[in-house]
């Protein structure tokens, strides 16, 4: 087999075999196939697409390019929950303790934020001492002993994906459905997931801006899961406005904890309960969504979910006293309430603009390796559909720098649009 023949075959819109895909991915991972051929391969896939079977074969080849965890001796069913990312999406920090409190062990490997979308690891690191670099052995031991793990991806899982993603980023091949789907699913399969709940975002603050695009990606990932022998369900959820009331690392962790204490923004609470119900059903702890939701609600009411978060934080070296005393979290030097200049109804809170404004404050990174300011961000006081009077607070800016505060205030203000007519609230889930 030769790499060039495989590239030509895909260039000419033919279907590749599992053996051809395996050969190419293995050769690229070990350095026998150079970057320029992998770039041509990625571009051929972008232009000519792949069938569900080809995409599954690509996913499994990437998963097998490194270590594939076998969690079957540790848990009866290994469940993973993945969000395609967005603004204010701190869902894992609330959902995983809820689910674990219901007797379903959950181990998750998360990522860092890049661009306007925040990363779960960056958020959790606002708790002093919290470790996100567990080894594979530590991951397994904690999953077995504590029933909950939330750490970073170890380097030996799906190395082909990391290598290919770095190339896609600089060759204009990021927005390819087969490449996006295989990137996400290869990491889930390599991490040992036997059942997967996918939260696919759509809207102004999502990678998939239209419902059709999100549906296509979700369907493809569910097909991959089925063909790879994994139980998979995908939810299509709204990301036109930020999720919940907070955007920024420590602020989002505080909201996630408040939710486990029975508080939290109504849209965020509803989102978490719906996702948790699906996780409990696919993890064979609930017979249907109604039972799963009732179990998740009970985990909040009886304090079980909050206790599981304490266990998680302590197990990974974090200061668990932060879970009980939210005043311990680092706070920004400047907190300014920004008021509405007019009355009416909120018709839009542009998620991407709010996310980009938070990055400008220092809550995210423009480039890999940039430092994060955990204290800065926004607290939203109004969402789409809410009525507002002139002079009423729209949002708060939390900043550590005067100049950045002024810039962020204007950027976030531009995210808000008003209407004289009443506006329905946005749906949380489309299907």
C-alpha positions in Angstrom: 0.0 0.0 0.0 1.1 3.6 -0.7 -0.1 6.8 0.9 -0.4 8.5 -2.4 -2.7 5.9 -3.8 -5.0 6.3 -0.8 -5.0 10.1 -1.3 -5.8 9.7 -5.0 -8.6 7.2 -4.3 -10.3 9.7 -1.9 -9.6 12.6 -4.3 -11.5 10.7 -7.0 -14.5 10.3 -4.6 -14.1 6.5 -4.0 -14.8 4.8 -0.7 -11.7 3.7 1.3 -11.4 0.4 3.0 -10.8 -0.1 6.7 -7.3 -1.5 5.9 -6.4 1.6 3.8 -7.5 4.0 6.5 -5.7 2.0 9.2 -2.5 2.0 7.1 -2.6 5.7 6.6 -3.4 6.7 10.2 -0.7 4.3 11.6 1.9 5.6 9.1 1.1 9.2 9.9 1.2 8.6 13.7 4.6 6.9 13.6 6.1 9.4 11.2 6.4 7.2 8.0 3.7 9.4 6.3 4.8 13.1 6.2 2.6 16.1 7.1 2.2 17.2 3.5 0.5 13.9 2.5 -1.7 14.0 5.7 -2.7 17.5 4.7 -3.7 16.4 1.2 -5.6 13.4 2.8 -7.5 15.8 5.1 -8.4 18.2 2.2 -9.6 15.2 0.1 -11.9 14.2 3.0 -13.1 17.8 3.4 -14.0 18.1 -0.3 -15.4 14.6 -1.0 -16.7 13.6 2.5 -16.8 10.1 3.9 -19.5 7.5 4.4 -20.6 6.6 8.0 -18.6 3.4 7.7 -15.5 5.2 6.5 -15.8 7.7 9.3 -16.2 4.9 11.8 -13.1 3.2 10.4 -11.2 6.5 10.7 -12.4 7.0 14.3 -11.4 3.5 15.3 -8.0 3.8 13.6 -7.3 7.1 15.5 -8.5 5.5 18.8 -6.2 2.6 18.3 -3.2 4.9 17.5 -2.5 4.9 21.2 -3.7 3.2 24.4 -7.4 2.2 24.5 -8.6 2.0 28.1 -10.6 -1.1 29.1 -12.8 -0.1 32.1 -14.9 -3.2 32.0 -13.2 -4.7 35.1 -13.7 -1.4 37.0 -17.3 -0.5 36.3 -20.3 -2.4 34.8 -20.8 0.3 32.2 -18.4 3.2 31.4 -20.5 6.3 30.5 -19.1 9.5 29.0 -20.8 12.8 28.4 -19.4 15.3 25.9 -20.4 18.8 25.0 -19.4 20.4 21.7 -18.6 23.5 23.7 -20.0 27.0 24.1 -20.3 30.1 26.3 -21.2 29.6 29.9 -21.3 25.8 29.5 -20.2 24.4 32.9 -22.6 21.5 32.7 -20.1 18.7 33.5 -19.3 20.2 36.9 -23.0 19.9 37.9 -24.1 16.8 35.9 -21.3 14.4 36.8 -21.8 14.7 40.6 -25.6 14.3 40.2 -25.1 11.1 38.1 -22.4 9.7 40.4 -24.7 10.3 43.4 -27.3 8.1 41.7 -24.9 5.2 41.7 -23.5 5.5 38.2 -19.7 5.8 38.1 -18.5 8.5 35.7 -15.0 9.2 34.4 -14.4 12.1 32.0 -11.5 13.5 30.3 -12.0 17.2 29.4 -10.2 19.8 27.4 -9.0 23.4 27.9 -10.6 26.4 26.4 -9.3 27.9 23.1 -11.0 30.8 21.4 -14.3 32.1 22.8 -15.4 28.7 24.2 -14.4 28.0 27.9 -12.7 24.7 29.0 -13.8 22.6 31.9 -10.2 22.1 33.1 -9.6 25.9 33.3 -12.8 26.3 35.3 -11.9 23.6 37.8 -8.4 25.0 38.3 -10.0 28.0 40.0 -10.2 25.6 43.0 -6.7 25.7 44.5 -4.8 22.4 44.2 -7.2 20.7 41.8 -5.2 18.4 39.6 -6.1 17.9 36.0 -3.1 15.7 35.0 -4.0 12.3 36.4 -2.2 9.4 34.9 -4.1 6.5 33.4 -3.6 4.4 36.5 -4.7 7.2 38.8 -7.8 7.6 36.6 -8.7 4.0 36.9 -8.1 3.8 40.7 -10.2 6.9 41.4 -13.0 5.7 39.2 -13.1 2.4 41.0 -12.7 3.9 44.5 -14.7 7.2 44.3 -17.0 6.6 41.3 -16.2 10.0 39.8 -13.2 11.5 37.9 -12.8 14.7 35.9 -9.3 15.2 34.5 -7.4 16.2 31.3 -6.7 13.9 28.4 -3.6 11.9 29.0 -1.0 12.1 26.1 -1.2 8.4 25.3 -4.9 8.5 24.2 -5.6 8.9 20.5 -2.3 10.6 19.6 -3.3 10.5 15.9 -6.1 12.9 16.7 -3.8 15.5 18.3 -1.4 15.2 15.4 -4.1 15.5 12.8 -5.9 18.3 14.5 -2.7 20.5 14.6 -2.5 20.0 10.8 -6.2 20.7 10.2 -5.9 24.0 12.2 -3.3 25.4 9.7 -4.5 23.8 6.4 -8.1 25.1 6.4 -9.6 21.6 7.0 -11.2 22.1 10.5 -14.8 22.4 9.3 -15.1 18.8 7.8 -17.9 16.8 9.3 -16.1 13.4 9.2 -12.9 14.9 10.7 -14.8 16.7 13.5 -16.9 13.6 14.3 -14.0 11.2 14.3 -11.9 13.6 16.4 -14.6 13.7 19.1 -15.5 10.0 19.0 -12.0 8.6 18.8 -11.1 10.3 22.2 -14.3 8.9 23.8 -13.7 5.4 22.5 -10.0 5.5 23.5 -11.0 6.7 27.0 -13.1 3.5 27.5 -16.6 4.8 27.0 -19.2 2.1 26.3 -22.1 4.5 26.4 -21.9 8.2 25.3 -24.3 11.2 25.7 -23.4 14.0 23.2 -24.6 17.5 23.8 -24.3 19.1 20.4 -24.6 22.9 20.5 -26.1 25.0 17.7 -26.4 28.8 17.3 -24.4 32.0 17.4 -22.0 30.8 20.0 -21.5 27.3 18.7 -19.2 25.8 16.1 -22.3 24.5 14.3 -24.3 27.7 13.7 -27.3 26.2 12.0 -29.6 23.4 13.2 -29.1 21.5 10.0 -25.3 21.4 10.5 -25.7 20.4 14.2 -28.2 17.6 13.2 -25.7 16.3 10.5 -22.8 16.2 13.0 -25.0 14.6 15.7 -26.4 11.9 13.3 -22.9 11.1 12.1 -21.5 10.7 15.7 -24.5 8.5 16.6 -23.8 6.4 13.5 -20.2 6.0 14.5 -21.2 5.0 18.0 -23.6 2.4 16.7 -21.2 1.0 14.1 -18.4 0.9 16.8 -20.7 -1.0 19.2 -21.2 1.9 21.6 -24.6 3.1 22.9 -24.8 6.7 21.8 -27.4 9.4 22.1 -27.1 13.0 20.9 -29.0 16.1 22.1 -29.2 19.2 20.0 -29.2 22.2 22.4 -29.3 26.0 22.0 -26.1 28.2 22.1 -27.5 31.4 20.7 -27.1 33.0 24.2 -24.8 32.0 27.0 -26.0 29.0 29.1 -26.9 30.1 32.7 -26.1 33.4 34.3 -22.3 33.3 34.4 -19.4 33.4 31.9 -15.8 33.1 33.3 -14.0 30.4 35.2 -14.5 30.9 38.9 -17.9 32.5 38.3 -19.1 29.4 36.4 -17.8 27.0 39.1 -19.7 29.0 41.7 -22.9 28.8 39.6 -22.3 25.0 39.1 -22.0 24.5 42.9 -25.0 26.8 43.7 -27.0 24.5 41.4 -26.0 21.5 43.4 -27.2 23.4 46.5 -30.7 24.0 45.0 -29.9 27.4 43.3 -28.7 28.2 39.8 -30.2 30.0 36.8 -33.4 28.3 35.7 -32.2 27.6 32.1 -29.0 26.0 33.4 -30.7 23.9 36.1 -33.2 22.6 33.4 -30.4 21.8 31.0 -28.4 19.9 33.6 -31.4 17.8 34.7 -32.3 16.9 31.1 -28.7 15.8 30.3 -28.4 13.9 33.6 -31.6 12.0 32.9 -30.2 10.9 29.5 -26.9 9.8 31.1 -28.8 7.8 33.8 -31.0 6.1 31.1 -28.0 5.2 28.8 -26.1 4.1 31.9 -28.9 1.6 32.8 -29.7 3.2 36.2 -33.1 4.7 35.1 -35.8 3.0 33.0 -36.9 6.2 31.3 -36.2 10.0 31.2 -38.9 10.7 33.8 -37.3 8.4 36.3 -33.8 9.7 35.4 -34.9 13.3 36.0 -36.5 12.4 39.4 -33.3 10.7 40.5 -31.2 13.7 39.5 -33.6 16.1 41.3 -33.3 13.9 44.4 -29.5 13.9 44.3 -29.7 17.7 44.7 -32.5 17.7 47.3 -30.8 15.2 49.6 -27.3 16.7 49.2 -25.8 13.6 47.5 -24.6 15.4 44.4 -22.9 18.2 46.5 -21.1 15.5 48.6 -19.9 13.8 45.3 -18.4 17.1 44.2 -16.6 17.4 47.5 -15.3 13.8 47.0 -14.2 14.7 43.5 -12.4 17.9 44.5 -10.6 16.2 47.5 -9.6 13.1 45.5 -7.8 15.3 42.9 -6.0 17.4 45.4 -8.3 20.4 45.5 -9.4 22.4 48.5 -12.9 20.9 49.1 -13.7 23.7 51.6 -14.4 25.9 48.5 -17.4 23.7 47.7 -19.0 24.8 51.0 -17.7 28.4 51.3 -18.1 30.1 47.9 -16.7 33.4 49.3 -13.2 31.7 49.2 -13.1 31.9 45.4 -10.9 34.6 44.0 -12.9 37.7 43.1 -12.1 40.4 40.6 -10.9 43.8 41.7 -13.5 45.7 39.8 -17.2 44.7 39.6 -19.5 47.0 37.6 -23.2 46.7 37.0 -24.1 47.8 33.5 -27.7 49.2 33.1 -30.1 49.1 30.2 -30.3 52.4 28.3 -33.9 51.7 27.3 -36.9 49.6 28.2 -38.4 46.7 26.3 -37.8 43.0 25.8 -34.5 41.3 25.3 -34.5 39.8 21.8 -30.9 38.6 21.6 -27.8 38.0 23.9 -25.2 37.1 21.2 -23.3 34.2 22.8 -20.1 34.6 20.7 -19.8 38.3 21.5 -20.1 37.7 25.2 -17.6 34.8 25.0 -15.1 37.0 23.0 -15.5 39.8 25.6 -14.7 37.4 28.4 -11.5 36.3 26.6 -10.5 39.9 26.2 -10.9 40.3 30.0 -8.5 37.4 30.4 -11.0 34.6 31.1 -9.8 32.7 28.0 -6.7 32.4 25.8 -6.0 33.8 22.3 -3.2 31.3 21.9 -2.3 27.9 23.5 -0.3 28.5 26.6 -1.7 31.9 27.4 -2.3 32.4 31.2 -5.9 32.5 32.5 -7.4 35.0 34.9 -9.9 32.8 36.9 -11.7 35.7 38.6 -12.9 37.7 35.6 -16.0 37.4 33.5 -19.7 38.3 33.4 -22.8 37.7 35.4 -25.9 38.1 33.2 -29.0 39.6 34.8 -31.3 39.4 31.7 -31.8 36.7 29.1 -33.8 36.5 25.8 -37.5 37.0 26.5 -37.0 38.9 29.7 -38.7 42.4 30.1 -36.3 45.2 31.1 -36.9 48.8 32.3 -34.5 51.6 31.4 -31.8 51.8 34.2 -32.3 48.2 35.2 -29.1 46.1 35.4 -28.4 44.0 32.3 -25.1 42.3 33.4 -22.1 42.7 35.7 -18.5 42.9 34.4 -15.9 41.4 36.7 -12.4 42.7 35.7 -8.9 43.2 37.1 -7.9 45.9 34.7 -9.7 49.3 34.1 -9.0 49.5 30.4 -10.1 45.9 29.8 -13.3 46.6 31.8 -14.2 49.5 29.5 -13.6 47.5 26.4 -15.5 44.4 27.7 -18.4 46.6 28.8 -18.9 47.9 25.3 -18.4 44.5 23.6 -21.0 42.8 25.9 -23.4 45.7 25.5 -23.3 45.1 21.7 -24.5 41.5 22.4 -27.8 42.7 23.7 -30.7 43.5 21.3 -34.0 45.0 22.3 -37.6 44.7 21.0 -40.7 46.7 21.8 -42.8 43.5 21.3 -42.7 40.6 23.7 -40.2 37.9 22.6 -40.5 34.1 23.5 -37.6 32.6 25.5 -35.2 30.4 23.4 -35.7 26.7 23.5 -33.1 24.8 25.6 -33.2 21.7 23.4 -34.3 21.3 19.7 -34.4 17.5 19.5 
